[in-house]
Amino acid sequence: MPKPGAGVVRSAVALSAGLAAILLLGGCAGAPKMDVAASCEFLNNDTFKPDGNQQQQSKQIAAHYHEIADRLAPEIGNPIKDMAAIMDEAAASSLGAATKDQQEKLTVQFNKIGEYCK
């Protein structure tokens, strides 16, 4: 039986897998934001994958989201900023796992991204 929050971490890992290359694509700070199409393409090709225990993974996911959100189109980056804040909260908990409420909030943000990235 999967641990509570394991599905969210897997979902977050899948999305995060689409987010890491932004640092390579975006260059240094102040680089222009990607448009929606480029942001979606980036998400689909990101290879970020956290490691370690649940808490370490949550921290890594949150950090990754923070790093890439400002490089993406606002329609994509703003939900990712919200996801980063949610993962910060999850990482700060004793188990490092997202609560049911946090999972629901992450789902809302995933769905917002899904409105643009099909």
N, C-alpha and C positions, 0 to 999 in steps of 0.2 A: 504494500500500500504506500503510495507516495506521501511524503511529508507535506504538511500544509504549506502552501506557498511555492511548492516545487514547480507547479505549472506556470506560475507567474515568472519565476526565474527563468524557466525554459523559454517562455514567450519573450521575456526581456532579453535573453541571450540571443534569440532569433532576430529580434529587432536590432540589438546591439551589433550583431554580426553584420548588419547592413550599415553601421555607422562609423567604423574606425578609420576608413581611408580618407575621411574628410580632412584629417590633419595633413595627409600627403597631398591631397587635391587642393586644399585651401591655402597652403603655404603659411606665411607668418600672420600675426594678428593684424587686423585691419583689412584683410582680404575681402573682396566683395562677396556678398551672399549669393548662394546658388539660387536659380529659379526653381519653381516647383518640380518641373520635369527632372532636372539634374539632381535635386534633393531626393526624389523618389528613386532614381537610378542608383544614387549613392547608397540609400538604405537597402536596396536589393543586393548590393555587392559588398557591403561592409563585412569584414571578417573578424571583428572584435569578439573575443570569447573570454569571459572571466574564468578564474580558477580559484582554488582554495575552498574553504568552508562556506556555508551559507552567508555568514556575515561579511566575509571578505569579498564574496561575489557581489553582494548587494552594494558594498562600498565601491567596487570597481565599476559596476554598471552605472551608479550615480555619477561617478567621476567622468566616465566616458560621455554620458549624456550632457553633463555640464560643458565638456570640452567641445562638443560638436554642435550644440544647439544654435549658437550664434552664427554659424557658417551656413546654416540651411535657410531656405525660404521661411518667412515668418509663419506661413500656414503649417509648416512641418516643424520648425524650430520651437515655436511657442508650446505646443503639446509636449515636446521633448523636454523643455525646461520644467514643465509641470511634473513630468515623469521623474526627472532628476530629483526634484524636491521630495517626491513620494519615496523614492529609493533612499534618499538621505535619511528620512524618518525610519524606514525599514531597517537600514544598516545600523541605526542608533539604538534599536531595540535589543533586548537581551538575547534573542534568538537570531536576529539579523534577517528575519523573514517578514514578508509583507503580510499584514493582517487581512482579513476578509474585506474590510472597508478599503484598505489600500489597494487590494487587488481589483476591486470594483472601480476605483479611481483610475488605476492604470488602464483598465479596459476602456473606459471612457476616452482616455487620451489616445490609445491605440486606434479606436474607432474614428477619432478626429483625423488622424493621419491617413487612415483607410479611405476617407472621403476624397482624398487627393491622390493617393498612391494605390492604384488598383492592381 
